[in-house]
Amino acid sequence: VQLQAFGGGLVQAGGSLRLSCLASGFTLGYTAIGWFRQAPGKEREGVASIRNRDGSTKYDESVKGRFTVSADNVKNTVYLQMNSLKPEDTAVYFCAASRSGMITSSMLYSYSYHDWGQGTHVTVSS
């Protein structure tokens, strides 16, 4: 699976952005798409994930209630709607696909994912 993330940009605090992750290649084989982010000087962290077989979603506590992950299987695209953005949301955002069975407790861990897209930059100004 090849992944392409786009939709990042500069936004003021309180604003919104929608990121898109376009999947191509053997898309029938993936079991989940996750969104991760990495801020300068920090570890990469899982933000949100959606599981293919049942549409289950999982969010990090820091974004719960503000971010929504959704999938359009016809367009092979997974979205991350980000509302009420905060300066601490500033990071490079990546999407990743898993090709193995995905249990809920593993959905936000990078080791669960096999294919990664390039990042898209999100900057939230205060």
Backbone torsions as a table, in degrees:
resi	resn	phi	psi	omega
1	VAL	NA	130.5	173.6
2	GLN	-103.9	138.1	-175.7
3	LEU	-124.5	141.2	177.3
4	GLN	-133.3	118.7	178.3
5	ALA	-102.1	137.5	176.4
6	PHE	-153.2	170.4	179.5
7	GLY	112.2	-1.8	178.6
8	GLY	-70.6	173.3	179.4
9	GLY	168.3	-165.5	179.8
10	LEU	-105.1	130.1	-179.3
11	VAL	-143.5	151.4	177.1
12	GLN	-79.4	155.4	176.8
13	ALA	-55.5	137.2	-176.6
14	GLY	92.5	-11.4	-178.7
15	GLY	-84.5	-174.2	-175.9
16	SER	-132.1	153.4	172.0
17	LEU	-144.4	152.6	171.9
18	ARG	-122.6	119.6	175.8
19	LEU	-92.5	148.0	177.2
20	SER	-123.9	144.6	175.5
21	CYS	-126.5	108.4	-178.2
22	LEU	-94.8	124.6	179.7
23	ALA	-103.6	138.9	175.7
24	SER	-138.6	169.2	-175.7
25	GLY	91.8	-144.8	-177.5
26	PHE	-80.3	71.5	-174.2
27	THR	-74.5	-16.4	-179.8
28	LEU	-68.9	-18.7	-173.6
29	GLY	-89.4	-7.5	-175.0
30	TYR	-86.2	148.0	-175.3
31	THR	-106.6	-21.1	179.9
32	ALA	-161.2	152.2	171.9
33	ILE	-119.7	129.3	179.1
34	GLY	-117.7	151.3	173.2
35	TRP	-109.6	132.1	179.1
36	PHE	-127.7	161.9	176.2
37	ARG	-143.7	154.0	177.5
38	GLN	-139.7	116.5	176.7
39	ALA	-89.7	157.0	-180.0
40	PRO	-55.0	128.8	177.5
41	GLY	76.9	5.4	-177.7
42	LYS	-120.1	163.3	176.2
43	GLU	-73.1	153.2	173.2
44	ARG	-68.7	139.6	-178.7
45	GLU	-133.0	147.5	177.3
46	GLY	-77.6	136.0	-176.4
47	VAL	-108.9	-51.1	-176.7
48	ALA	-157.8	155.8	179.8
49	SER	-151.5	151.4	176.0
50	ILE	-132.7	132.2	-177.9
51	ARG	-94.0	137.1	-171.1
52	ASN	-70.1	-42.8	-168.5
53	ARG	-69.8	-28.1	-177.3
54	ASP	-135.0	0.8	178.9
55	GLY	74.4	10.0	179.4
56	SER	-62.7	145.6	179.4
57	THR	-123.9	157.7	177.2
58	LYS	-144.9	140.7	-177.1
59	TYR	-129.9	148.1	169.6
60	ASP	-71.0	149.5	-178.4
61	GLU	-58.9	-30.5	-176.0
62	SER	-69.0	-17.6	-177.1
63	VAL	-120.1	-4.5	-177.1
64	LYS	-59.8	132.5	-178.3
65	GLY	88.6	-13.2	179.2
66	ARG	-114.0	-34.5	-178.1
67	PHE	-107.4	146.6	176.3
68	THR	-134.8	128.0	176.8
69	VAL	-103.6	137.4	179.9
70	SER	-147.0	163.4	-177.1
71	ALA	-131.3	141.6	171.5
72	ASP	-117.7	98.2	-174.1
73	ASN	-69.0	-24.5	177.3
74	VAL	-67.9	-40.0	-179.0
75	LYS	-92.1	0.2	-177.3
76	ASN	52.1	42.8	-175.9
77	THR	-129.9	137.2	173.2
78	VAL	-114.8	135.9	-176.3
79	TYR	-111.0	152.1	170.1
80	LEU	-128.3	103.0	176.3
81	GLN	-84.6	122.4	-176.5
82	MET	-117.3	114.5	179.3
83	ASN	-114.6	165.0	178.6
84	SER	48.1	48.4	-175.8
85	LEU	-65.3	145.9	-179.0
86	LYS	-120.4	156.2	177.2
87	PRO	-54.4	-32.4	-179.9
88	GLU	-72.7	-5.5	173.4
89	ASP	-83.1	-7.1	179.6
90	THR	-61.4	125.1	-176.4
91	ALA	-177.9	171.7	166.2
92	VAL	-90.4	127.4	-177.5
93	TYR	-104.1	134.0	-179.8
94	PHE	-122.1	149.2	167.4
95	CYS	-112.7	152.5	-176.5
96	ALA	-145.1	151.9	-178.8
97	ALA	-119.2	140.5	175.5
98	SER	-103.3	142.8	178.9
99	ARG	-116.6	16.6	177.6
100	SER	-130.4	171.7	-179.6
101	GLY	-56.4	138.9	-174.5
102	MET	-122.2	115.8	173.7
103	ILE	-94.2	154.1	-172.5
104	THR	-55.3	-42.5	-175.8
105	SER	-66.5	-14.8	-177.7
106	SER	-102.4	0.2	-168.3
107	MET	-67.8	-21.2	-178.0
108	LEU	-108.5	15.0	179.3
109	TYR	-104.4	132.3	-174.6
110	SER	-64.1	-27.3	-178.9
111	TYR	-66.8	-15.4	179.0
112	SER	-79.7	-7.1	-171.9
113	TYR	-116.1	147.0	-172.6
114	HIS	-113.0	-33.2	-175.0
115	ASP	-119.3	132.4	-175.2
116	TRP	-124.0	142.4	173.3
117	GLY	-93.5	172.3	174.5
118	GLN	-74.3	159.8	-176.4
119	GLY	-85.6	162.7	172.6
120	THR	-127.3	135.5	-172.8
121	HIS	-84.3	133.6	173.3
122	VAL	-121.6	124.5	178.0
123	THR	-124.0	124.0	179.9
124	VAL	-113.0	117.6	-178.4
125	SER	-92.9	148.2	-178.4
126	SER	-90.1	NA	NA
